[in-house]
Amino acid sequence: MAFAGRQLAGAGRKAMGQSAADVDRDIQLRTAEHIFEVLAELKGCAVKLGQLMSLYELALPPELSEPYRNALSRLYESAPVMLPRTVHAAMADSMGSEWRSYFREFDDRRASGASIGQVHRAVWRDGRRVAVKIMYPGAREMVRADLEQLRRISILATVFLPGADVTAVLDAICACIEQELDYAAEARCQAAFADAFTDDPDFFVPQVISQHGDVLVSEWVDGIPLTRIIESGSPEERSRVGMLLVRFLVSSPERSGLIYCDPHPGNFRILPDGRLAVLDFGACEPWPVSGFHEMVAAVGDAAFNGGLTELDAAMREHGFVAPGKPFDVDGFAAFSIPICDLARQPNFRLTVEWLRLQTRRAVNPRLTNVFRQLTLPDQYIPHARSLLTALAVLCRLDTEGAIREELVRYSPGLGDVFDRFDRHSGQPADLAIARQRRARAEQAGRRLYAVR
């Protein structure tokens, strides 16, 4: 009702001669304040929602970025803290009344928060140091209530993200959060990754020690949080860690049989020997995905070596355009050029400004925005979620490196695509037209960024 009232009042102010831009911006600010107030009331999924939503700050107008960050900070701070008595009761509910017999030592104080629980330090009965992740009592009910609240306010986000499919984004967020309520599934996924990366020179995954109900016990990991590398690491260290993250994400599906869908900075540590430690396996999906390699090869070959006709056909064949629906393949090709540069160039630098420009182009409110014509097949949603989150992390790391080389190493089909691209100097006739429009597309993106 408040949203409808603001829209009606705004129409009246425009009719009275007030600037449409000023009225729309005022509606944006007031609506954002309303959303932030609702977010601050969330309990069950506060931390996880804050992690997932941090990506979308890049799509907001500059004047909303600071209040958005403040709202995210309040989300993190609002996560409940279990007192010792509650911790003991939760441990007994999952591991039995004699739960202390599993441990030599157990620290009642919380070591860190988890998305829907908290982590405690302990020493297992065989002497190993362990991390004990305990789900908040009643977390399932709180999370489901929070998600229902989010669905009710989702329409408000269209005010300042008018070109985005907010419903699809919210559905993905809800699916991710609900997935993390199953600690048994998380334990199985973590065990699969730990086995796949045993004695790996670049990566470390802690072994699962035990899982009972809503308690998950794993090897303890000491290391530098990735968040600290983002904040204060040298350019060389940030790029090195960023390239490790790329390698982990592109290699792990074939090695573990799973897609790691939650590459948030809080889930990584840098060990003293330089390896990247990976934590939190609550959001994983089975691999392989039927038709994925064929889709990558077909769409990649059309984008890099074909023409607009081939690109249109590949996008339709693999379900990115609904049958019979119009598709501005020319506009899509022009938009894709700076994205393809990431894989086209031997070395590429990912920055926050680069991602902000691409994000704002993607959510441009124009009815002609080609992204309004696209759909994402269900089987590719986990990959898209992982890719978007990872891209935000890599840009915050200011990663520079041979991203193309890593992609080719673990995707033979892409290797063939790039070989053909290199042999023909990357100038197919039809897409040359789209490349000529690149300057205009980038200028339009910069104007959008400046206005918003």
Secondary structure, 3 states (H helix, E strand, C coil): CHHHHHHHHHHHHHHCCCCHHHHHHHHHHHHHHHHHHHHHCCCCCHHHHHHHHHHHHHHCCHHHHHHHHHHHHHHHHHCCCCCHHHHHHHHHHHHCCCHHHHEEEEEEEEEEECCCEEEEEEEECCCCEEEEEEECCCHHHHHHHHHHHHHHHHHHHHHCCCCCCHHHHHHHHHHHHHHCCCHHHHHHHHHHHHHHCCCCCCEECCCEEEEECCEEEEECCCCEEHHHHHHHCCHHHHHHHHHHHHHHHHHHHHHHCEEECCCCHHHEEECCCCCEEECCCCCEEECCCCCHHHHHHHHHHHHHHCCHHHHHHHHHHCCCCCCCCCCCHHHHHHHHHHHHHHHHCCCEECCHHHHHHHHHHHCCCCCCCHHHHCCCCHHHHHHHHHHHHHHHHHHHCCCEECHHHHHHHCCHHHHHHHHHHHHCCCCCHHHHHHHHCHHHHHHHHHHHHHHC
